[in-house]
Amino acid sequence: MKLVQFGAGNIGRAFIGQLFAQAGWEVAFVDIDRDLVAALNRARSYVVEIRDEPPGRIAVHNVRAIDARDRDTVADEVATADMAATAVGPHALDSIYPLIAAGLVRRRELRGGPLDILLCENLHQAADVFRAGLAPHLPEDFDLDADVGLVETSIGKMVPLISDAERRRDPLTVPAEAFNTLIVDGRAFKRPAPVAPGLDPKDNMAAYVERKLFIHNLGHAAAAYIGFVARPERAHLWEALEEPRVEGIARAAMWESANALIAAYPEEFDRRNQGEHIEDLLRRFRNRRLGDTVYRVGRDLHRKLGPADRVIGALRLQLRHKIEPSATAAALAAALLFDAADDAGRKLEDDERFAAAVDDLGPRAVLADVCGLDPRAPHDAALVERIVHLYEQLRDPQQREATLDRLAADCRPSVPG
């Protein structure tokens, strides 16, 4: 059995490649990093370093790699694959659509049958996005819905950034936490769903995609944004969460979404299982061995504060189900002040542009242009003013501490006992 894995980065190797290789599959990575491709082909293996309790090292064998620029070889691999997967990031999807399309056409010529593609991207409605991006690259007579299973997944595994020095020293080792469950849309497969340890098919995938985005991703982001405002000198997420106010506001934001999801999907979620999920996530966020940073978790503001992403999407969900979004609104206000850098003092250029827009145009303009919150619309106006008021209080050093104290106290009652 062969998996063609687009993306040999953190999630591709530390999660998807590991999961399938350990289940006995051959894993063929497709990547643009020539040095990494060459190293994988020399070693035919790599190591996942488990930074958790207990720590460990997992040797992953029976792997190889193809340069994504070698389009004919990539097409041949897709044509003969038993399954494909993507973990390239939403911004890079456009670059792989032509490769996959060429492989699908060749597969049809070989009468290889349907191909299932695991969409391992942190992307809401990933199947719809992928279908719209892939279809223009296929012939008009290609039956995409019949011949391709676009299988959404919920990526819950946390993988920290690897420094340039670490990558140069050992390009074939990737760190990760121990968590290794991949939730997949069990109803999207065109062929029988694979059986592999850690693979967890669900019938109601929308519920689990939203749980990942609006509890896990929201809580992660809230911890980073509130943590940066409260204690900007604390670089690691676990350090930020040592501040009780940060953990309390992050937990409350997660519960705001959890209560909304319980209302939306009562057949899947209840207070008990969501409470267990939230506390497990907070335990994992506090993992010191993982070394995850406030910068990594909070960066990429244009995407993470987009209209359908973890913060704004959660706000919309909460309001739709009449849940008061106190902590989530606070996280958004803090995000407008987020200015963290990596360990070398570097920031994403896009985040620098975001910060400049907040300074030059003001928070209302950014909430409208980036977040899709319209201060002129009756259903958004009060929310925008609330967030701007919080932003101004958190920005003011003389008001910040009292505001954080009040937020932590106000959010506490929103968490069910």
ChimeraX attribute file (.defattr): number of C-alpha atoms within 10 A of each C-alpha:
attribute: neighborCount
match mode: 1-to-1
recipient: residues
	/A:1	13
	/A:2	19
	/A:3	24
	/A:4	26
	/A:5	27
	/A:6	27
	/A:7	27
	/A:8	24
	/A:9	18
	/A:10	23
	/A:11	24
	/A:12	22
	/A:13	27
	/A:14	28
	/A:15	28
	/A:16	26
	/A:17	28
	/A:18	23
	/A:19	22
	/A:20	22
	/A:21	23
	/A:22	16
	/A:23	15
	/A:24	13
	/A:25	19
	/A:26	20
	/A:27	28
	/A:28	28
	/A:29	29
	/A:30	26
	/A:31	22
	/A:32	15
	/A:33	15
	/A:34	14
	/A:35	12
	/A:36	19
	/A:37	19
	/A:38	15
	/A:39	17
	/A:40	21
	/A:41	16
	/A:42	11
	/A:43	13
	/A:44	16
	/A:45	17
	/A:46	23
	/A:47	19
	/A:48	22
	/A:49	19
	/A:50	21
	/A:51	20
	/A:52	18
	/A:53	12
	/A:54	8
	/A:55	12
	/A:56	12
	/A:57	14
	/A:58	14
	/A:59	13
	/A:60	20
	/A:61	19
	/A:62	16
	/A:63	22
	/A:64	21
	/A:65	25
	/A:66	25
	/A:67	18
	/A:68	22
	/A:69	14
	/A:70	12
	/A:71	16
	/A:72	13
	/A:73	16
	/A:74	23
	/A:75	22
	/A:76	16
	/A:77	23
	/A:78	27
	/A:79	26
	/A:80	21
	/A:81	21
	/A:82	21
	/A:83	22
	/A:84	23
	/A:85	22
	/A:86	23
	/A:87	24
	/A:88	23
	/A:89	15
	/A:90	16
	/A:91	8
	/A:92	11
	/A:93	18
	/A:94	12
	/A:95	11
	/A:96	18
	/A:97	20
	/A:98	19
	/A:99	23
	/A:100	23
	/A:101	21
	/A:102	20
	/A:103	23
	/A:104	26
	/A:105	18
	/A:106	19
	/A:107	22
	/A:108	14
	/A:109	11
	/A:110	11
	/A:111	11
	/A:112	16
	/A:113	18
	/A:114	20
	/A:115	23
	/A:116	22
	/A:117	24
	/A:118	23
	/A:119	26
	/A:120	28
	/A:121	19
	/A:122	21
	/A:123	21
	/A:124	19
	/A:125	13
	/A:126	19
	/A:127	19
	/A:128	12
	/A:129	13
	/A:130	18
	/A:131	15
	/A:132	12
	/A:133	15
	/A:134	19
	/A:135	16
	/A:136	12
	/A:137	15
	/A:138	17
	/A:139	12
	/A:140	9
	/A:141	6
	/A:142	14
	/A:143	11
	/A:144	17
	/A:145	11
	/A:146	11
	/A:147	18
	/A:148	19
	/A:149	22
	/A:150	24
	/A:151	21
	/A:152	29
	/A:153	28
	/A:154	25
	/A:155	24
	/A:156	19
	/A:157	17
	/A:158	21
	/A:159	21
	/A:160	17
	/A:161	19
	/A:162	15
	/A:163	12
	/A:164	10
	/A:165	9
	/A:166	12
	/A:167	13
	/A:168	10
	/A:169	10
	/A:170	13
	/A:171	17
	/A:172	16
	/A:173	21
	/A:174	24
	/A:175	23
	/A:176	27
	/A:177	24
	/A:178	22
	/A:179	14
	/A:180	19
	/A:181	17
	/A:182	20
	/A:183	20
	/A:184	26
	/A:185	23
	/A:186	19
	/A:187	16
	/A:188	21
	/A:189	20
	/A:190	19
	/A:191	15
	/A:192	9
	/A:193	16
	/A:194	14
	/A:195	11
	/A:196	15
	/A:197	13
	/A:198	15
	/A:199	18
	/A:200	15
	/A:201	18
	/A:202	16
	/A:203	12
	/A:204	15
	/A:205	20
	/A:206	17
	/A:207	18
	/A:208	21
	/A:209	23
	/A:210	23
	/A:211	23
	/A:212	20
	/A:213	25
	/A:214	29
	/A:215	28
	/A:216	22
	/A:217	22
	/A:218	28
	/A:219	30
	/A:220	23
	/A:221	26
	/A:222	32
	/A:223	30
	/A:224	33
	/A:225	31
	/A:226	30
	/A:227	32
	/A:228	26
	/A:229	26
	/A:230	19
	/A:231	14
	/A:232	16
	/A:233	12
	/A:234	17
	/A:235	22
	/A:236	22
	/A:237	26
	/A:238	26
	/A:239	19
	/A:240	27
	/A:241	22
	/A:242	13
	/A:243	13
	/A:244	12
	/A:245	23
	/A:246	27
	/A:247	23
	/A:248	20
	/A:249	29
	/A:250	32
	/A:251	28
	/A:252	27
	/A:253	32
	/A:254	32
	/A:255	27
	/A:256	28
	/A:257	33
	/A:258	28
	/A:259	23
	/A:260	24
	/A:261	25
	/A:262	19
	/A:263	16
	/A:264	16
	/A:265	15
	/A:266	12
	/A:267	10
	/A:268	13
	/A:269	19
	/A:270	15
	/A:271	15
	/A:272	9
	/A:273	12
	/A:274	21
	/A:275	19
	/A:276	10
	/A:277	17
	/A:278	20
	/A:279	13
	/A:280	12
	/A:281	19
	/A:282	20
	/A:283	11
	/A:284	18
	/A:285	21
	/A:286	20
	/A:287	19
	/A:288	15
	/A:289	16
	/A:290	26
	/A:291	22
	/A:292	23
	/A:293	22
	/A:294	28
	/A:295	24
	/A:296	18
	/A:297	21
	/A:298	24
	/A:299	23
	/A:300	17
	/A:301	20
	/A:302	17
	/A:303	17
	/A:304	22
	/A:305	22
	/A:306	18
	/A:307	21
	/A:308	20
	/A:309	22
	/A:310	28
	/A:311	29
	/A:312	23
	/A:313	21
	/A:314	30
	/A:315	28
	/A:316	18
	/A:317	22
	/A:318	24
	/A:319	15
	/A:320	11
	/A:321	15
	/A:322	12
	/A:323	19
	/A:324	17
	/A:325	23
	/A:326	20
	/A:327	27
	/A:328	31
	/A:329	24
	/A:330	28
	/A:331	29
	/A:332	25
	/A:333	27
	/A:334	25
	/A:335	25
	/A:336	26
	/A:337	21
	/A:338	25
	/A:339	19
	/A:340	25
	/A:341	18
	/A:342	16
	/A:343	11
	/A:344	7
	/A:345	7
	/A:346	10
	/A:347	16
	/A:348	16
	/A:349	10
	/A:350	14
	/A:351	20
	/A:352	15
	/A:353	13
	/A:354	21
	/A:355	21
	/A:356	12
	/A:357	16
	/A:358	17
	/A:359	13
	/A:360	11
	/A:361	11
	/A:362	14
	/A:363	23
	/A:364	18
	/A:365	17
	/A:366	22
	/A:367	24
	/A:368	16
	/A:369	15
	/A:370	16
	/A:371	23
	/A:372	16
	/A:373	21
	/A:374	18
	/A:375	17
	/A:376	11
	/A:377	10
	/A:378	9
	/A:379	12
	/A:380	16
	/A:381	14
	/A:382	13
	/A:383	17
	/A:384	22
	/A:385	14
	/A:386	15
	/A:387	23
	/A:388	21
	/A:389	15
	/A:390	21
	/A:391	22
	/A:392	16
	/A:393	19
	/A:394	24
	/A:395	16
	/A:396	11
	/A:397	10
	/A:398	10
	/A:399	12
	/A:400	18
	/A:401	15
	/A:402	13
	/A:403	16
	/A:404	21
	/A:405	13
	/A:406	12
	/A:407	19
	/A:408	22
	/A:409	13
	/A:410	14
	/A:411	24
	/A:412	15
	/A:413	10
	/A:414	18
	/A:415	17
	/A:416	12
	/A:417	6
